[in-house]
Structures are given as C-alpha cells and as structure tokens.
Amino acid sequence: MNSPLRRIVLVRHGETDGNSSQRLIGSGDPNLSAEGREQLQRTRAALAGQVVDLVVASPARRAFQSAAVLTGGATARLEPDFREIHFGRWEGRSVAEIESGDPVLYQQWRDPDSGFEYPGGELRAAFRARVCRGLERTLASGANGALVVAHRGVIREIVLALTGERPAHEVPALGEAIVLTRDGDRWITGVRSSNPPGLPTAAPVELSAGA
C-alpha cells in the first residue's frame, strides 16, 4: 500500500487493576492502575519530541486510558481489531497457574514452533488476520505519524507484519514503546532521526514530558 505513514510509535498499555503483569488478560476489561499511569508517564517522557497526527487505541479501557496519559488527553480513534487475543480457558490465570494446571500445553506455548493454540481461545490465524485489517486501516488513514496503544500480542503482530521480524516473547513489557520508522520501502525498528522527512513539523499531538 502506498501510504504517507512514516513513523509508528507502538506502546503497550500499562499495569492494570487486574494485574496484567501476572495474569493473562485478553478479553477482560480492567482499568489502568496507578502503577500503570506511572509507567506511562515515564514512557511519555522517553518519547518526548515524537510528533504524531493520529492516535489509535484498542477499545479496551487499559489501552485508551494509557493513550490519554501519553497524549495529555488527545482524542484517540478506537480500533476494534487491535483488541488482545482471547486466551480461552487461560483467561485471568497466572503463568504459574497455567504451568501447574496445564503443563503439556504450557510447554507447547513456550515453543514458538509447536503450532500452539490457546485452549478454547481465539485461533492465532484469526487474530493475526484481524490485526492486519486494523493495520491496513491505520496505513490508509492519511496520517504521517501514528501513536498506537494496544496489547503485547497486537504489537508483536504489527512489528512482524511491517518488518518481517518478531520481537522476543516477553517484548514489549507493560508501558514499553517500540518505534517503527519507514526507510524507503521498508520499515525498521528504531529512530533514524527525531522526525523523518514527511512528518509534519506541527501536528495535533506532540508527546512531551509534561505532567
């Protein structure tokens, strides 16, 4: 697709009242916690100077609340296809509970070549297809720079779709950002310049270290 988008700032939501750092929360919809807000404030400071003219968030509260912290309350477009995968019967379980209760499936989950599917959950192919639909809409938005606030699984699929490389299993951590920059016809992880040619010098949202 011939898209003007040159920079995508991908941010995973922060910690939640449901303890996303300890439990698999896919279809659940807990609020961002006080700890999560602190994580996003630190991320906002780290991203100071990044200019975007589109803010996209998963419809989950933990995502759009994180977007509000990052942008100081700028309006976000909710993208339903950027919601997290449904973990099936593992929804709400901790990793320790999964390992003890489903040891065989746990080992398959940790093996990237096992063809693992979440028991009773959303099929990975269906998840990947809908994330790519959301990505296509983002690329077709006409924006030059986008902030996308979503979930680890969603962000990993976006990085894979654009760069051909999948991040490590635990990346990104809660509140962590991955910046993608278009370099000619290819997307790279990282920043070649503060704002590459084609991005507006003034836009509705400039991330800053403000309170």
C-alpha positions as CSV (number, residue, x, y, z in Angstrom):
1,M,0.0,0.0,0.0
2,N,1.2,3.5,-0.9
3,S,0.8,5.2,2.5
4,P,2.2,8.5,3.7
5,L,2.7,7.0,7.2
6,R,6.4,7.3,8.1
7,R,6.5,6.7,11.8
8,I,4.5,4.4,14.1
9,V,5.0,4.6,17.9
10,L,3.7,1.4,19.4
11,V,3.1,1.4,23.1
12,R,1.8,-1.4,25.3
13,H,-0.7,-0.4,27.9
14,G,0.4,-0.1,31.5
15,E,-0.3,-2.2,34.5
16,T,-4.0,-2.7,35.4
17,D,-6.2,-3.3,38.4
18,G,-6.3,-6.9,37.1
19,N,-2.5,-7.3,37.4
20,S,-1.7,-7.7,33.7
21,S,2.0,-8.3,34.6
22,Q,0.9,-11.5,36.5
23,R,-2.2,-12.8,34.6
24,L,-3.3,-13.3,31.1
25,I,-6.0,-10.7,30.4
26,G,-7.3,-10.8,26.9
27,S,-11.0,-10.2,26.7
28,G,-11.1,-8.8,30.2
29,D,-11.5,-5.1,30.6
30,P,-9.9,-3.8,33.8
31,N,-8.9,-0.2,34.4
32,L,-5.4,1.1,34.2
33,S,-3.9,1.1,37.7
34,A,-2.0,3.9,39.5
35,E,1.2,1.9,38.8
36,G,0.2,1.8,35.1
37,R,-0.2,5.5,35.0
38,E,3.3,6.0,36.4
39,Q,4.7,3.6,33.8
40,L,3.0,5.6,31.0
41,Q,4.3,8.9,32.4
42,R,7.8,7.6,32.2
43,T,7.2,6.4,28.7
44,R,5.8,9.8,27.7
45,A,9.0,11.4,28.9
46,A,11.1,8.9,27.0
47,L,9.1,9.7,23.8
48,A,9.4,13.5,24.2
49,G,9.7,15.1,20.8
50,Q,7.8,12.4,18.8
51,V,5.2,14.1,16.6
52,V,2.1,12.2,15.6
53,D,-1.1,13.3,13.8
54,L,-3.1,10.1,14.6
55,V,-3.7,8.4,17.9
56,V,-5.1,4.9,17.7
57,A,-6.1,2.7,20.7
58,S,-7.6,-0.7,21.4
59,P,-11.1,-0.4,22.7
60,A,-10.0,-1.9,26.0
61,R,-10.1,0.6,28.8
62,R,-6.5,-0.2,29.8
63,A,-5.4,0.8,26.3
64,F,-7.4,4.0,25.7
65,Q,-6.7,5.2,29.3
66,S,-3.0,4.6,28.6
67,A,-3.3,6.7,25.4
68,A,-4.9,9.5,27.3
69,V,-1.9,9.6,29.7
70,L,0.6,9.5,26.9
71,T,-1.0,12.4,25.0
72,G,-2.5,14.5,27.8
73,G,-6.0,13.6,26.8
74,A,-5.9,13.9,23.0
75,T,-8.8,12.1,21.2
76,A,-7.9,8.6,20.1
77,R,-9.6,6.6,17.4
78,L,-10.6,3.2,18.8
79,E,-9.6,0.3,16.6
80,P,-11.7,-2.8,17.4
81,D,-9.3,-5.1,15.5
82,F,-6.5,-4.1,17.9
83,R,-8.1,-5.8,20.9
84,E,-6.0,-8.6,22.5
85,I,-6.4,-12.2,21.7
86,H,-8.9,-14.2,23.7
87,F,-7.0,-16.7,25.9
88,G,-9.8,-19.2,26.2
89,R,-9.8,-21.1,29.5
90,W,-6.5,-19.4,30.4
91,E,-8.2,-16.0,30.7
92,G,-7.3,-14.5,34.1
93,R,-4.8,-17.2,35.0
94,S,-1.3,-16.5,36.2
95,V,1.6,-18.1,34.4
96,A,2.3,-20.2,37.5
97,E,-1.3,-21.5,37.5
98,I,-1.0,-22.3,33.8
99,E,2.2,-24.2,34.2
100,S,0.9,-26.3,37.1
101,G,-2.6,-26.9,35.7
102,D,-1.7,-27.4,32.0
103,P,2.0,-28.5,32.0
104,V,1.9,-30.0,28.5
105,L,0.1,-27.0,26.9
106,Y,2.4,-24.7,28.8
107,Q,5.5,-26.3,27.2
108,Q,3.8,-26.0,23.8
109,W,3.0,-22.3,24.5
110,R,6.7,-21.7,25.2
111,D,7.8,-23.4,21.9
112,P,7.5,-21.0,19.0
113,D,7.4,-23.9,16.5
114,S,4.7,-26.0,18.2
115,G,1.7,-24.6,16.4
116,F,0.2,-23.9,19.8
117,E,-3.4,-22.6,20.1
118,Y,-4.9,-21.2,23.3
119,P,-7.3,-23.8,24.7
120,G,-10.8,-22.7,23.8
121,G,-9.5,-19.3,22.7
122,E,-9.3,-17.3,19.5
123,L,-7.3,-19.0,16.8
124,R,-4.0,-17.4,16.1
125,A,-4.7,-17.1,12.4
126,A,-7.9,-15.3,13.0
127,F,-6.2,-13.0,15.5
128,R,-3.4,-12.2,13.0
129,A,-5.8,-11.6,10.2
130,R,-7.9,-9.0,12.2
131,V,-4.8,-7.2,13.5
132,C,-3.6,-6.9,9.9
133,R,-7.0,-5.4,9.0
134,G,-6.6,-2.8,11.7
135,L,-3.1,-2.1,10.5
136,E,-4.3,-1.6,6.9
137,R,-6.9,0.9,8.1
138,T,-4.1,2.7,10.0
139,L,-1.9,2.8,7.0
140,A,-4.8,4.1,4.9
141,S,-5.6,6.9,7.4
142,G,-3.6,9.5,5.6
143,A,-1.6,10.2,8.7
144,N,2.2,10.8,8.6
145,G,2.9,9.7,12.2
146,A,0.8,7.4,14.4
147,L,0.7,6.5,18.0
148,V,-0.8,3.1,18.5
149,V,-1.6,2.0,22.1
150,A,-2.6,-1.7,22.3
151,H,-1.5,-5.0,23.8
152,R,1.6,-7.2,23.6
153,G,0.2,-9.7,21.1
154,V,-1.2,-7.0,18.8
155,I,2.1,-5.0,18.9
156,R,4.1,-8.1,18.1
157,E,1.9,-8.9,15.1
158,I,2.2,-5.3,13.8
159,V,6.0,-5.4,14.1
160,L,6.2,-8.8,12.3
161,A,3.8,-7.6,9.5
162,L,5.9,-4.5,8.8
163,T,9.5,-5.6,9.5
164,G,9.3,-9.3,9.0
165,E,10.9,-9.8,12.4
166,R,9.0,-11.0,15.6
167,P,10.1,-9.4,18.9
168,A,11.2,-11.7,21.8
169,H,8.5,-13.5,23.7
170,E,8.3,-11.0,26.6
171,V,8.6,-7.8,24.4
172,P,7.1,-5.3,24.8
173,A,6.8,-5.1,28.6
174,L,3.9,-3.2,30.2
175,G,4.2,0.5,29.2
176,E,7.1,-0.2,26.8
177,A,7.3,1.5,23.4
178,I,8.6,0.2,20.1
179,V,9.2,2.8,17.4
180,L,9.0,1.8,13.7
181,T,10.3,4.2,11.0
182,R,9.8,3.7,7.3
183,D,13.1,3.8,5.5
184,G,12.3,4.0,1.8
185,D,10.2,0.9,1.0
186,R,11.0,-0.9,4.2
187,W,10.1,-0.5,7.9
188,I,12.9,-0.6,10.5
189,T,12.8,-0.8,14.3
190,G,14.1,2.4,15.9
191,V,14.6,6.0,15.0
192,R,16.8,7.3,12.3
193,S,16.0,11.0,13.1
194,S,13.8,12.8,15.5
195,N,11.1,13.0,12.9
196,P,11.9,11.7,9.4
197,P,11.1,13.7,6.2
198,G,7.4,13.7,5.5
199,L,6.3,14.1,9.1
200,P,4.6,17.4,9.9
201,T,6.6,20.0,11.9
202,A,3.4,20.8,13.7
203,A,0.7,18.4,14.5
204,P,-2.3,17.9,16.8
205,V,-0.2,15.8,19.2
206,E,3.5,16.2,20.3
207,L,4.5,13.8,23.0
208,S,6.3,15.6,25.8
209,A,7.5,15.1,29.3
210,G,4.7,17.3,30.7
211,A,2.8,16.4,33.8
